[in-house]
């Protein structure tokens, strides 16, 4: 899937509406093959983003886990370390 779509489940604090909408936007861009739809497709594009964000929020609200919540800063640091190794020259 898209590298820009980040895991949103099991974080403290929970994912914000902006994060959910950003993930939905990335998903719709990937599926549609377009980062900026034409005027003729803009309404359908925006509707899809809204619907996917809505259902994603429902999914996140209903998921359960026994794992402790992750810390965003710790996970970001791990991602930076992985990127440094991956892109080291």
N, C-alpha and C positions, 0 to 999 in steps of 0.2 A: 504494500500500500504506500501511501505518501509518507515521505520522511518527515514532513511538516506536521503531520497529525500525531499528537503526543497522547500518551496514556493519561486519562483523566480520572480513573477510578482509584480510590483508596489513598487519597492525599489529605493532609491536614494543613491548612483549611481546604474544604472541598473545592472542586473546580468552579470557577466563576462563570457567569453567563457569557462573558466575553470569550473565555477559553472554549466553551462549548460551541459558540457561534463560529469562532475561528476554525475549529475542527470541521464543522459542518461545511463551511465555505471551501476549505481545502478538499473535502470529499467531493463536493459538487463540481469543483474545478477539474478534479481528476477524472470523474465519470464523464463529464461533458466534453473534456478535451479543450476547454477554453478558460482562460483566466479572466477575460472580459467579454461577456456575451454581447451579441449585436442588440440593437434596440428592439428588434422583433422578438428576441429571446429573453430579454431582461426580466420580464415579469415571471416567466417560468423559472428562471434561474433563481431569482429572489425567493419565490415561493418554495422551491426545493430546499434552499438554505434554511429557511424558517422552519419547515416541516422536519428536516433532519435534526436541527438543533433541538426542537421540541421533543422528539422521540429519544434523542440522546440524553436529554435531561431526565426523562422518565426512566431510561435504562440505568443511569447512574444512581438515581434515587432508590431503585429497587434492588440493585446488586448488593449482596452480603458477602462478607469475608471474615475469616478468623485471624487474618494477618494484621499486625499493627499498622496504622496509617504511616505512609511514607512522608518524609520531610522534603519539601520542594528544593530547598537549598542543597541538601545532601545529594539528591538525585541529579541536580544541575551540575554539581561538581563532578560526579561520576561521568556524566555525559561529556563534560569538557575534557576529562582525562582520556576517555575513549577516543574523542576526536583528535586530541594531541597525538596519540599513538597512531591512529589511522592516517593522519595527514602529515606526519613527521617526514622531513626530507633531510 
